Amino acid sequence: MSVKRELRDYKQVMDGWDINSVDPCTWNMVACSTEGFVISLEMASTGLSGMLSPSIGNLSHLRTM
């Protein structure tokens, strides 16, 4: 959730990112592999701004943003 915390989300596109959710693959803008790994964050044209948290590196299967 530190990824969300570091970004300014004026359009509230990340409102569905719920820290209590067990499965981030259900969040909008998140694509996962068939194994359930986050492989893509569809952030283009969302109006997000700010710095990416270094914790983005914890998404070891992430391929595109």
mmJSON file of the N, C-alpha and C atoms, coordinates in Angstrom:
{"data_MODEL":{"atom_site":{
"group_PDB":["ATOM","ATOM","ATOM","ATOM","ATOM","ATOM","ATOM","ATOM","ATOM","ATOM","ATOM","ATOM","ATOM","ATOM","ATOM","ATOM","ATOM","ATOM","ATOM","ATOM","ATOM","ATOM","ATOM","ATOM","ATOM","ATOM","ATOM","ATOM","ATOM","ATOM","ATOM","ATOM","ATOM","ATOM","ATOM","ATOM","ATOM","ATOM","ATOM","ATOM","ATOM","ATOM","ATOM","ATOM","ATOM","ATOM","ATOM","ATOM","ATOM","ATOM","ATOM","ATOM","ATOM","ATOM","ATOM","ATOM","ATOM","ATOM","ATOM","ATOM","ATOM","ATOM","ATOM","ATOM","ATOM","ATOM","ATOM","ATOM","ATOM","ATOM","ATOM","ATOM","ATOM","ATOM","ATOM","ATOM","ATOM","ATOM","ATOM","ATOM","ATOM","ATOM","ATOM","ATOM","ATOM","ATOM","ATOM","ATOM","ATOM","ATOM","ATOM","ATOM","ATOM","ATOM","ATOM","ATOM","ATOM","ATOM","ATOM","ATOM","ATOM","ATOM","ATOM","ATOM","ATOM","ATOM","ATOM","ATOM","ATOM","ATOM","ATOM","ATOM","ATOM","ATOM","ATOM","ATOM","ATOM","ATOM","ATOM","ATOM","ATOM","ATOM","ATOM","ATOM","ATOM","ATOM","ATOM","ATOM","ATOM","ATOM","ATOM","ATOM","ATOM","ATOM","ATOM","ATOM","ATOM","ATOM","ATOM","ATOM","ATOM","ATOM","ATOM","ATOM","ATOM","ATOM","ATOM","ATOM","ATOM","ATOM","ATOM","ATOM","ATOM","ATOM","ATOM","ATOM","ATOM","ATOM","ATOM","ATOM","ATOM","ATOM","ATOM","ATOM","ATOM","ATOM","ATOM","ATOM","ATOM","ATOM","ATOM","ATOM","ATOM","ATOM","ATOM","ATOM","ATOM","ATOM","ATOM","ATOM","ATOM","ATOM","ATOM","ATOM","ATOM","ATOM","ATOM","ATOM","ATOM","ATOM","ATOM","ATOM","ATOM","ATOM","ATOM"],
"id":[1,2,3,4,5,6,7,8,9,10,11,12,13,14,15,16,17,18,19,20,21,22,23,24,25,26,27,28,29,30,31,32,33,34,35,36,37,38,39,40,41,42,43,44,45,46,47,48,49,50,51,52,53,54,55,56,57,58,59,60,61,62,63,64,65,66,67,68,69,70,71,72,73,74,75,76,77,78,79,80,81,82,83,84,85,86,87,88,89,90,91,92,93,94,95,96,97,98,99,100,101,102,103,104,105,106,107,108,109,110,111,112,113,114,115,116,117,118,119,120,121,122,123,124,125,126,127,128,129,130,131,132,133,134,135,136,137,138,139,140,141,142,143,144,145,146,147,148,149,150,151,152,153,154,155,156,157,158,159,160,161,162,163,164,165,166,167,168,169,170,171,172,173,174,175,176,177,178,179,180,181,182,183,184,185,186,187,188,189,190,191,192,193,194,195],
"type_symbol":["N","C","C","N","C","C","N","C","C","N","C","C","N","C","C","N","C","C","N","C","C","N","C","C","N","C","C","N","C","C","N","C","C","N","C","C","N","C","C","N","C","C","N","C","C","N","C","C","N","C","C","N","C","C","N","C","C","N","C","C","N","C","C","N","C","C","N","C","C","N","C","C","N","C","C","N","C","C","N","C","C","N","C","C","N","C","C","N","C","C","N","C","C","N","C","C","N","C","C","N","C","C","N","C","C","N","C","C","N","C","C","N","C","C","N","C","C","N","C","C","N","C","C","N","C","C","N","C","C","N","C","C","N","C","C","N","C","C","N","C","C","N","C","C","N","C","C","N","C","C","N","C","C","N","C","C","N","C","C","N","C","C","N","C","C","N","C","C","N","C","C","N","C","C","N","C","C","N","C","C","N","C","C","N","C","C","N","C","C","N","C","C","N","C","C"],
"label_atom_id":["N","CA","C","N","CA","C","N","CA","C","N","CA","C","N","CA","C","N","CA","C","N","CA","C","N","CA","C","N","CA","C","N","CA","C","N","CA","C","N","CA","C","N","CA","C","N","CA","C","N","CA","C","N","CA","C","N","CA","C","N","CA","C","N","CA","C","N","CA","C","N","CA","C","N","CA","C","N","CA","C","N","CA","C","N","CA","C","N","CA","C","N","CA","C","N","CA","C","N","CA","C","N","CA","C","N","CA","C","N","CA","C","N","CA","C","N","CA","C","N","CA","C","N","CA","C","N","CA","C","N","CA","C","N","CA","C","N","CA","C","N","CA","C","N","CA","C","N","CA","C","N","CA","C","N","CA","C","N","CA","C","N","CA","C","N","CA","C","N","CA","C","N","CA","C","N","CA","C","N","CA","C","N","CA","C","N","CA","C","N","CA","C","N","CA","C","N","CA","C","N","CA","C","N","CA","C","N","CA","C","N","CA","C","N","CA","C","N","CA","C","N","CA","C","N","CA","C"],
"label_alt_id":[null,null,null,null,null,null,null,null,null,null,null,null,null,null,null,null,null,null,null,null,null,null,null,null,null,null,null,null,null,null,null,null,null,null,null,null,null,null,null,null,null,null,null,null,null,null,null,null,null,null,null,null,null,null,null,null,null,null,null,null,null,null,null,null,null,null,null,null,null,null,null,null,null,null,null,null,null,null,null,null,null,null,null,null,null,null,null,null,null,null,null,null,null,null,null,null,null,null,null,null,null,null,null,null,null,null,null,null,null,null,null,null,null,null,null,null,null,null,null,null,null,null,null,null,null,null,null,null,null,null,null,null,null,null,null,null,null,null,null,null,null,null,null,null,null,null,null,null,null,null,null,null,null,null,null,null,null,null,null,null,null,null,null,null,null,null,null,null,null,null,null,null,null,null,null,null,null,null,null,null,null,null,null,null,null,null,null,null,null,null,null,null,null,null,null],
"label_comp_id":["MET","MET","MET","SER","SER","SER","VAL","VAL","VAL","LYS","LYS","LYS","ARG","ARG","ARG","GLU","GLU","GLU","LEU","LEU","LEU","ARG","ARG","ARG","ASP","ASP","ASP","TYR","TYR","TYR","LYS","LYS","LYS","GLN","GLN","GLN","VAL","VAL","VAL","MET","MET","MET","ASP","ASP","ASP","GLY","GLY","GLY","TRP","TRP","TRP","ASP","ASP","ASP","ILE","ILE","ILE","ASN","ASN","ASN","SER","SER","SER","VAL","VAL","VAL","ASP","ASP","ASP","PRO","PRO","PRO","CYS","CYS","CYS","THR","THR","THR","TRP","TRP","TRP","ASN","ASN","ASN","MET","MET","MET","VAL","VAL","VAL","ALA","ALA","ALA","CYS","CYS","CYS","SER","SER","SER","THR","THR","THR","GLU","GLU","GLU","GLY","GLY","GLY","PHE","PHE","PHE","VAL","VAL","VAL","ILE","ILE","ILE","SER","SER","SER","LEU","LEU","LEU","GLU","GLU","GLU","MET","MET","MET","ALA","ALA","ALA","SER","SER","SER","THR","THR","THR","GLY","GLY","GLY","LEU","LEU","LEU","SER","SER","SER","GLY","GLY","GLY","MET","MET","MET","LEU","LEU","LEU","SER","SER","SER","PRO","PRO","PRO","SER","SER","SER","ILE","ILE","ILE","GLY","GLY","GLY","ASN","ASN","ASN","LEU","LEU","LEU","SER","SER","SER","HIS","HIS","HIS","LEU","LEU","LEU","ARG","ARG","ARG","THR","THR","THR","MET","MET","MET"],
"label_asym_id":["A","A","A","A","A","A","A","A","A","A","A","A","A","A","A","A","A","A","A","A","A","A","A","A","A","A","A","A","A","A","A","A","A","A","A","A","A","A","A","A","A","A","A","A","A","A","A","A","A","A","A","A","A","A","A","A","A","A","A","A","A","A","A","A","A","A","A","A","A","A","A","A","A","A","A","A","A","A","A","A","A","A","A","A","A","A","A","A","A","A","A","A","A","A","A","A","A","A","A","A","A","A","A","A","A","A","A","A","A","A","A","A","A","A","A","A","A","A","A","A","A","A","A","A","A","A","A","A","A","A","A","A","A","A","A","A","A","A","A","A","A","A","A","A","A","A","A","A","A","A","A","A","A","A","A","A","A","A","A","A","A","A","A","A","A","A","A","A","A","A","A","A","A","A","A","A","A","A","A","A","A","A","A","A","A","A","A","A","A","A","A","A","A","A","A"],
"label_entity_id":["1","1","1","1","1","1","1","1","1","1","1","1","1","1","1","1","1","1","1","1","1","1","1","1","1","1","1","1","1","1","1","1","1","1","1","1","1","1","1","1","1","1","1","1","1","1","1","1","1","1","1","1","1","1","1","1","1","1","1","1","1","1","1","1","1","1","1","1","1","1","1","1","1","1","1","1","1","1","1","1","1","1","1","1","1","1","1","1","1","1","1","1","1","1","1","1","1","1","1","1","1","1","1","1","1","1","1","1","1","1","1","1","1","1","1","1","1","1","1","1","1","1","1","1","1","1","1","1","1","1","1","1","1","1","1","1","1","1","1","1","1","1","1","1","1","1","1","1","1","1","1","1","1","1","1","1","1","1","1","1","1","1","1","1","1","1","1","1","1","1","1","1","1","1","1","1","1","1","1","1","1","1","1","1","1","1","1","1","1","1","1","1","1","1","1"],
"label_seq_id":[1,1,1,2,2,2,3,3,3,4,4,4,5,5,5,6,6,6,7,7,7,8,8,8,9,9,9,10,10,10,11,11,11,12,12,12,13,13,13,14,14,14,15,15,15,16,16,16,17,17,17,18,18,18,19,19,19,20,20,20,21,21,21,22,22,22,23,23,23,24,24,24,25,25,25,26,26,26,27,27,27,28,28,28,29,29,29,30,30,30,31,31,31,32,32,32,33,33,33,34,34,34,35,35,35,36,36,36,37,37,37,38,38,38,39,39,39,40,40,40,41,41,41,42,42,42,43,43,43,44,44,44,45,45,45,46,46,46,47,47,47,48,48,48,49,49,49,50,50,50,51,51,51,52,52,52,53,53,53,54,54,54,55,55,55,56,56,56,57,57,57,58,58,58,59,59,59,60,60,60,61,61,61,62,62,62,63,63,63,64,64,64,65,65,65],
"pdbx_PDB_ins_code":[null,null,null,null,null,null,null,null,null,null,null,null,null,null,null,null,null,null,null,null,null,null,null,null,null,null,null,null,null,null,null,null,null,null,null,null,null,null,null,null,null,null,null,null,null,null,null,null,null,null,null,null,null,null,null,null,null,null,null,null,null,null,null,null,null,null,null,null,null,null,null,null,null,null,null,null,null,null,null,null,null,null,null,null,null,null,null,null,null,null,null,null,null,null,null,null,null,null,null,null,null,null,null,null,null,null,null,null,null,null,null,null,null,null,null,null,null,null,null,null,null,null,null,null,null,null,null,null,null,null,null,null,null,null,null,null,null,null,null,null,null,null,null,null,null,null,null,null,null,null,null,null,null,null,null,null,null,null,null,null,null,null,null,null,null,null,null,null,null,null,null,null,null,null,null,null,null,null,null,null,null,null,null,null,null,null,null,null,null,null,null,null,null,null,null],
"Cartn_x":[0.808,0.0,0.853,2.142,3.0,3.057,2.816,2.758,1.612,0.476,-0.694,-0.452,0.15,0.354,1.249,2.19,3.144,2.61,1.504,0.986,-0.2,-0.304,-1.477,-2.498,-3.678,-4.726,-5.947,-5.836,-6.903,-8.19,-8.075,-9.264,-9.796,-9.156,-9.556,-9.626,-8.686,-8.664,-8.156,-7.527,-7.003,-7.892,-9.093,-9.99,-10.273,-10.256,-10.529,-9.358,-8.219,-7.049,-7.223,-7.678,-8.035,-6.972,-6.37,-5.315,-5.816,-7.107,-7.676,-8.031,-7.897,-8.206,-7.101,-7.49,-6.527,-5.929,-6.684,-6.284,-6.173,-4.961,-4.817,-5.144,-5.263,-5.612,-7.035,-7.817,-9.183,-9.235,-8.137,-8.104,-8.076,-8.689,-8.623,-7.183,-6.818,-5.495,-4.42,-4.774,-3.802,-4.092,-3.063,-3.191,-2.273,-2.755,-1.997,-1.813,-0.786,-0.545,-1.548,-1.589,-2.49,-2.097,-0.846,-0.379,-0.719,-1.261,-1.655,-0.611,0.441,1.46,1.078,1.298,1.06,2.111,1.65,2.583,2.48,1.398,1.221,0.392,0.797,0.019,-0.322,-1.582,-2.039,-2.254,-1.183,-1.254,-1.274,-1.136,-1.134,-2.499,-2.49,-3.708,-4.66,-4.117,-4.96,-4.918,-3.996,-3.871,-3.067,-2.447,-1.633,-0.36,0.092,1.354,2.049,3.33,4.109,5.259,5.86,7.012,6.562,7.186,6.933,7.714,7.065,7.711,8.735,9.864,10.829,10.23,9.13,8.505,7.943,7.879,7.443,8.363,9.586,10.547,10.156,9.238,8.76,7.867,7.399,6.583,7.542,8.1,9.193,8.772,7.483,7.007,6.469,6.529,6.017,6.802,6.08,6.716,6.412,5.21,4.838,4.086,4.203,3.46,2.91],
"Cartn_y":[-1.191,0.0,1.257,1.104,2.285,2.859,2.032,2.539,3.538,3.197,4.079,5.326,5.168,6.266,7.361,6.995,7.958,8.745,8.299,8.939,9.845,10.921,11.791,11.271,10.999,10.357,11.269,12.338,13.335,12.779,11.807,11.217,10.011,9.684,8.578,7.237,7.031,5.778,4.608,4.924,3.863,3.607,4.144,3.961,2.492,1.651,0.233,-0.55,0.102,-0.573,-0.635,-1.747,-1.934,-2.757,-2.178,-2.861,-4.156,-4.241,-5.438,-6.522,-6.199,-7.173,-8.22,-9.449,-10.541,-10.642,-10.229,-10.447,-9.138,-8.586,-7.348,-7.538,-8.769,-9.03,-8.577,-8.284,-7.79,-6.264,-5.605,-4.139,-3.612,-2.436,-1.818,-1.412,-1.473,-1.131,-2.17,-3.295,-4.341,-5.564,-6.044,-7.282,-8.324,-9.54,-10.623,-11.79,-12.554,-13.781,-14.838,-15.939,-17.029,-17.612,-17.381,-17.858,-16.886,-15.707,-14.738,-13.691,-13.592,-12.569,-11.289,-10.137,-8.855,-8.696,-8.556,-8.428,-7.076,-6.339,-5.06,-4.114,-2.856,-1.784,-0.813,-0.735,0.088,1.525,2.284,3.625,4.747,4.43,5.466,6.152,7.432,8.239,8.173,8.016,7.955,9.242,10.13,11.376,11.253,10.112,9.939,10.765,11.277,12.007,11.748,12.044,11.842,10.894,10.463,9.565,8.127,7.213,5.8,5.38,4.66,4.147,3.082,3.034,1.964,0.569,0.487,-0.818,-1.42,-0.635,-1.177,-2.333,-2.297,-3.363,-4.699,-4.683,-5.935,-6.718,-6.05,-6.739,-7.378,-8.483,-9.1,-9.626,-9.778,-10.259,-9.128,-7.896,-6.747,-6.568,-6.442,-6.298,-4.955,-4.423,-3.164,-2.264,-0.974,0.041,1.048],
"Cartn_z":[0.0,0.0,0.0,0.231,0.188,-1.222,-2.23,-3.605,-3.712,-3.182,-3.211,-2.368,-1.231,-0.29,-0.868,-1.715,-2.26,-3.461,-4.038,-5.247,-4.94,-5.703,-5.616,-6.624,-6.127,-6.919,-6.982,-7.757,-7.827,-8.418,-9.296,-9.932,-9.16,-8.065,-7.185,-7.915,-8.832,-9.585,-8.744,-7.62,-6.759,-5.538,-5.55,-4.405,-4.104,-5.118,-4.919,-4.35,-4.186,-3.627,-2.115,-1.642,-0.239,0.475,1.492,2.243,2.877,3.12,3.741,2.727,1.454,0.411,0.335,0.274,0.195,-1.209,-2.208,-3.594,-4.373,-4.516,-5.291,-6.769,-7.214,-8.613,-8.926,-7.91,-8.11,-8.168,-7.897,-7.892,-9.319,-9.516,-10.835,-11.134,-12.371,-12.907,-12.598,-12.011,-11.681,-12.544,-13.216,-13.992,-13.368,-13.324,-12.697,-13.654,-13.369,-14.127,-13.672,-14.378,-13.989,-12.635,-12.243,-10.934,-9.806,-10.158,-9.147,-8.809,-9.619,-9.397,-10.134,-9.498,-10.161,-11.25,-12.493,-13.615,-14.314,-14.039,-14.713,-13.854,-13.859,-13.248,-14.365,-14.712,-15.835,-15.361,-15.263,-14.683,-15.717,-16.982,-18.017,-18.077,-18.283,-18.459,-17.27,-16.071,-14.881,-14.077,-14.412,-13.68,-12.398,-12.177,-10.972,-11.092,-9.965,-9.954,-8.627,-8.595,-7.386,-7.635,-6.562,-6.633,-6.402,-7.121,-6.863,-5.625,-4.772,-3.574,-3.956,-3.259,-3.511,-3.314,-2.582,-2.354,-3.637,-4.708,-5.995,-6.399,-5.908,-6.182,-5.576,-4.612,-4.017,-4.973,-6.017,-7.028,-8.031,-7.648,-8.408,-9.78,-10.02,-11.317,-12.194,-11.696,-12.441,-13.733,-14.839,-16.149,-16.8,-16.584,-17.232,-16.27,-16.569,-15.82,-16.799],
"occupancy":[1.0,1.0,1.0,1.0,1.0,1.0,1.0,1.0,1.0,1.0,1.0,1.0,1.0,1.0,1.0,1.0,1.0,1.0,1.0,1.0,1.0,1.0,1.0,1.0,1.0,1.0,1.0,1.0,1.0,1.0,1.0,1.0,1.0,1.0,1.0,1.0,1.0,1.0,1.0,1.0,1.0,1.0,1.0,1.0,1.0,1.0,1.0,1.0,1.0,1.0,1.0,1.0,1.0,1.0,1.0,1.0,1.0,1.0,1.0,1.0,1.0,1.0,1.0,1.0,1.0,1.0,1.0,1.0,1.0,1.0,1.0,1.0,1.0,1.0,1.0,1.0,1.0,1.0,1.0,1.0,1.0,1.0,1.0,1.0,1.0,1.0,1.0,1.0,1.0,1.0,1.0,1.0,1.0,1.0,1.0,1.0,1.0,1.0,1.0,1.0,1.0,1.0,1.0,1.0,1.0,1.0,1.0,1.0,1.0,1.0,1.0,1.0,1.0,1.0,1.0,1.0,1.0,1.0,1.0,1.0,1.0,1.0,1.0,1.0,1.0,1.0,1.0,1.0,1.0,1.0,1.0,1.0,1.0,1.0,1.0,1.0,1.0,1.0,1.0,1.0,1.0,1.0,1.0,1.0,1.0,1.0,1.0,1.0,1.0,1.0,1.0,1.0,1.0,1.0,1.0,1.0,1.0,1.0,1.0,1.0,1.0,1.0,1.0,1.0,1.0,1.0,1.0,1.0,1.0,1.0,1.0,1.0,1.0,1.0,1.0,1.0,1.0,1.0,1.0,1.0,1.0,1.0,1.0,1.0,1.0,1.0,1.0,1.0,1.0,1.0,1.0,1.0,1.0,1.0,1.0],
"B_iso_or_equiv":[0.0,0.0,0.0,0.0,0.0,0.0,0.0,0.0,0.0,0.0,0.0,0.0,0.0,0.0,0.0,0.0,0.0,0.0,0.0,0.0,0.0,0.0,0.0,0.0,0.0,0.0,0.0,0.0,0.0,0.0,0.0,0.0,0.0,0.0,0.0,0.0,0.0,0.0,0.0,0.0,0.0,0.0,0.0,0.0,0.0,0.0,0.0,0.0,0.0,0.0,0.0,0.0,0.0,0.0,0.0,0.0,0.0,0.0,0.0,0.0,0.0,0.0,0.0,0.0,0.0,0.0,0.0,0.0,0.0,0.0,0.0,0.0,0.0,0.0,0.0,0.0,0.0,0.0,0.0,0.0,0.0,0.0,0.0,0.0,0.0,0.0,0.0,0.0,0.0,0.0,0.0,0.0,0.0,0.0,0.0,0.0,0.0,0.0,0.0,0.0,0.0,0.0,0.0,0.0,0.0,0.0,0.0,0.0,0.0,0.0,0.0,0.0,0.0,0.0,0.0,0.0,0.0,0.0,0.0,0.0,0.0,0.0,0.0,0.0,0.0,0.0,0.0,0.0,0.0,0.0,0.0,0.0,0.0,0.0,0.0,0.0,0.0,0.0,0.0,0.0,0.0,0.0,0.0,0.0,0.0,0.0,0.0,0.0,0.0,0.0,0.0,0.0,0.0,0.0,0.0,0.0,0.0,0.0,0.0,0.0,0.0,0.0,0.0,0.0,0.0,0.0,0.0,0.0,0.0,0.0,0.0,0.0,0.0,0.0,0.0,0.0,0.0,0.0,0.0,0.0,0.0,0.0,0.0,0.0,0.0,0.0,0.0,0.0,0.0,0.0,0.0,0.0,0.0,0.0,0.0],
"pdbx_formal_charge":[null,null,null,null,null,null,null,null,null,null,null,null,null,null,null,null,null,null,null,null,null,null,null,null,null,null,null,null,null,null,null,null,null,null,null,null,null,null,null,null,null,null,null,null,null,null,null,null,null,null,null,null,null,null,null,null,null,null,null,null,null,null,null,null,null,null,null,null,null,null,null,null,null,null,null,null,null,null,null,null,null,null,null,null,null,null,null,null,null,null,null,null,null,null,null,null,null,null,null,null,null,null,null,null,null,null,null,null,null,null,null,null,null,null,null,null,null,null,null,null,null,null,null,null,null,null,null,null,null,null,null,null,null,null,null,null,null,null,null,null,null,null,null,null,null,null,null,null,null,null,null,null,null,null,null,null,null,null,null,null,null,null,null,null,null,null,null,null,null,null,null,null,null,null,null,null,null,null,null,null,null,null,null,null,null,null,null,null,null,null,null,null,null,null,null],
"auth_seq_id":[1,1,1,2,2,2,3,3,3,4,4,4,5,5,5,6,6,6,7,7,7,8,8,8,9,9,9,10,10,10,11,11,11,12,12,12,13,13,13,14,14,14,15,15,15,16,16,16,17,17,17,18,18,18,19,19,19,20,20,20,21,21,21,22,22,22,23,23,23,24,24,24,25,25,25,26,26,26,27,27,27,28,28,28,29,29,29,30,30,30,31,31,31,32,32,32,33,33,33,34,34,34,35,35,35,36,36,36,37,37,37,38,38,38,39,39,39,40,40,40,41,41,41,42,42,42,43,43,43,44,44,44,45,45,45,46,46,46,47,47,47,48,48,48,49,49,49,50,50,50,51,51,51,52,52,52,53,53,53,54,54,54,55,55,55,56,56,56,57,57,57,58,58,58,59,59,59,60,60,60,61,61,61,62,62,62,63,63,63,64,64,64,65,65,65],
"auth_comp_id":["MET","MET","MET","SER","SER","SER","VAL","VAL","VAL","LYS","LYS","LYS","ARG","ARG","ARG","GLU","GLU","GLU","LEU","LEU","LEU","ARG","ARG","ARG","ASP","ASP","ASP","TYR","TYR","TYR","LYS","LYS","LYS","GLN","GLN","GLN","VAL","VAL","VAL","MET","MET","MET","ASP","ASP","ASP","GLY","GLY","GLY","TRP","TRP","TRP","ASP","ASP","ASP","ILE","ILE","ILE","ASN","ASN","ASN","SER","SER","SER","VAL","VAL","VAL","ASP","ASP","ASP","PRO","PRO","PRO","CYS","CYS","CYS","THR","THR","THR","TRP","TRP","TRP","ASN","ASN","ASN","MET","MET","MET","VAL","VAL","VAL","ALA","ALA","ALA","CYS","CYS","CYS","SER","SER","SER","THR","THR","THR","GLU","GLU","GLU","GLY","GLY","GLY","PHE","PHE","PHE","VAL","VAL","VAL","ILE","ILE","ILE","SER","SER","SER","LEU","LEU","LEU","GLU","GLU","GLU","MET","MET","MET","ALA","ALA","ALA","SER","SER","SER","THR","THR","THR","GLY","GLY","GLY","LEU","LEU","LEU","SER","SER","SER","GLY","GLY","GLY","MET","MET","MET","LEU","LEU","LEU","SER","SER","SER","PRO","PRO","PRO","SER","SER","SER","ILE","ILE","ILE","GLY","GLY","GLY","ASN","ASN","ASN","LEU","LEU","LEU","SER","SER","SER","HIS","HIS","HIS","LEU","LEU","LEU","ARG","ARG","ARG","THR","THR","THR","MET","MET","MET"],
"auth_asym_id":["A","A","A","A","A","A","A","A","A","A","A","A","A","A","A","A","A","A","A","A","A","A","A","A","A","A","A","A","A","A","A","A","A","A","A","A","A","A","A","A","A","A","A","A","A","A","A","A","A","A","A","A","A","A","A","A","A","A","A","A","A","A","A","A","A","A","A","A","A","A","A","A","A","A","A","A","A","A","A","A","A","A","A","A","A","A","A","A","A","A","A","A","A","A","A","A","A","A","A","A","A","A","A","A","A","A","A","A","A","A","A","A","A","A","A","A","A","A","A","A","A","A","A","A","A","A","A","A","A","A","A","A","A","A","A","A","A","A","A","A","A","A","A","A","A","A","A","A","A","A","A","A","A","A","A","A","A","A","A","A","A","A","A","A","A","A","A","A","A","A","A","A","A","A","A","A","A","A","A","A","A","A","A","A","A","A","A","A","A","A","A","A","A","A","A"],
"auth_atom_id":["N","CA","C","N","CA","C","N","CA","C","N","CA","C","N","CA","C","N","CA","C","N","CA","C","N","CA","C","N","CA","C","N","CA","C","N","CA","C","N","CA","C","N","CA","C","N","CA","C","N","CA","C","N","CA","C","N","CA","C","N","CA","C","N","CA","C","N","CA","C","N","CA","C","N","CA","C","N","CA","C","N","CA","C","N","CA","C","N","CA","C","N","CA","C","N","CA","C","N","CA","C","N","CA","C","N","CA","C","N","CA","C","N","CA","C","N","CA","C","N","CA","C","N","CA","C","N","CA","C","N","CA","C","N","CA","C","N","CA","C","N","CA","C","N","CA","C","N","CA","C","N","CA","C","N","CA","C","N","CA","C","N","CA","C","N","CA","C","N","CA","C","N","CA","C","N","CA","C","N","CA","C","N","CA","C","N","CA","C","N","CA","C","N","CA","C","N","CA","C","N","CA","C","N","CA","C","N","CA","C","N","CA","C","N","CA","C","N","CA","C","N","CA","C","N","CA","C"],
"pdbx_PDB_model_num":[1,1,1,1,1,1,1,1,1,1,1,1,1,1,1,1,1,1,1,1,1,1,1,1,1,1,1,1,1,1,1,1,1,1,1,1,1,1,1,1,1,1,1,1,1,1,1,1,1,1,1,1,1,1,1,1,1,1,1,1,1,1,1,1,1,1,1,1,1,1,1,1,1,1,1,1,1,1,1,1,1,1,1,1,1,1,1,1,1,1,1,1,1,1,1,1,1,1,1,1,1,1,1,1,1,1,1,1,1,1,1,1,1,1,1,1,1,1,1,1,1,1,1,1,1,1,1,1,1,1,1,1,1,1,1,1,1,1,1,1,1,1,1,1,1,1,1,1,1,1,1,1,1,1,1,1,1,1,1,1,1,1,1,1,1,1,1,1,1,1,1,1,1,1,1,1,1,1,1,1,1,1,1,1,1,1,1,1,1,1,1,1,1,1,1]
}}}
